[in-house]
Amino acid sequence: MTSKQPEFRFLDPGSLVDGDLELVLARAEYRDTRRGVVPQYEFDVRSTGTMLKMGLIKLRILLTDELKLFGGNLSYDVDEGYRGHRYAARGCRLLFPLAKRHGLESLLITCAPDNAASRRTCELIGAQYVDTIEAEIEPGKYRPTCRFVVSLEHAKTHGQD
């Protein structure tokens, strides 16, 4: 007997470019086995038209109970040498249309309370603070986690800061 994945179809994200920033699809597959397997897109954040990778952004279409506490729909990591250019916020906004095409009305983002850059990214994309919880990151190991939600109906779009 084989396990059947829920009915889901990955979509072509199309061109994801904002000036000098480009998101390039690295993989679209069922991932995140630490918190339950969900359909996930992973994009390399690149300098437009080059192979220069500056970070990554993940878009998870479905959420497990664990991802609702830690992980969320969107996660991003900009390499240290490229921080300060709003690449995470710009990249997240580029993914809003894809999330909408999957029928999502909002996206959950989580971050550590002391991660000022991630909190600023949430602010830049129009996410609203929901709460701070003690999320279990490993069995028996907890850490405070802030949760933000961005409504895709009212989200800031490409090119707005």
C-alpha positions, -999 to +999 in steps of 0.1 A: +000+000+000+014+034-009+006+067+007-013+091-015-004+128-015-034+152-012-047+163-046-026+193-055-011+208-086+020+230-087+016+260-110+041+277-133+050+308-113+059+328-144+085+355-145+092+369-110+113+401-115+114+434-096+141+456-111+175+441-100+158+413-081+147+380-096+132+349-081+142+317-098+123+285-090+148+260-075+122+233-067+085+227-063+078+195-043+064+181-011+088+192+016+094+201+052+093+167+067+103+180+101+069+196+104+048+175+081+050+172+043+034+200+025+036+214-011+063+239-012+079+262-037+116+272-031+130+301-050+166+313-053+168+351-048+191+363-076+205+395-091+184+398-123+198+380-153+228+365-134+236+333-115+244+353-084+223+338-056+216+362-028+193+340-007+161+320-008+124+323-003+099+294+004+062+295-002+042+267+015+007+263+001-007+242+029+000+244+066+002+217+092-006+225+129+031+227+135+037+251+107+009+273+121+031+277+152+065+278+136+074+281+099+042+296+083+035+300+046+065+322+038+101+319+049+130+339+036+168+341+042+189+367+025+226+360+026+245+384+049+263+403+023+231+413+005+210+424+034+196+459+037+181+461+002+146+449+010+151+418-011+130+396+012+101+421+012+103+425-026+106+388-031+076+380-009+055+405-028+064+388-061+049+356-047+015+371-037-001+364-071+011+328-071-004+324-036-037+339-048-038+315-078-036+287-052-067+301-035-049+315-005-065+347+011-037+353+036-002+342+044+013+334+078+049+344+086+068+336+118+100+350+132+120+353+164+110+384+185+146+397+183+148+394+145+143+431+136+150+425+099+123+399+096+098+420+115+106+449+092+100+427+062+066+418+076+059+455+081+070+463+045+047+438+030+017+449+050+016+420+075-002+425+108+012+412+141-010+385+155+007+372+187+039+358+203+038+322+213+062+296+228+067+274+197+082+239+201+111+238+176+123+204+187+108+179+211+109+195+245+127+227+232+107+259+229+114+294+219+092+326+216+079+331+181+061+361+167+033+354+142+022+378+114-005+375+088-006+394+055-040+396+038-035+390+001-066+411-007-050+442+009-013+433+005+012+458-007+022+448-042+054+448-063+072+481-063+056+496-031+077+504-001 
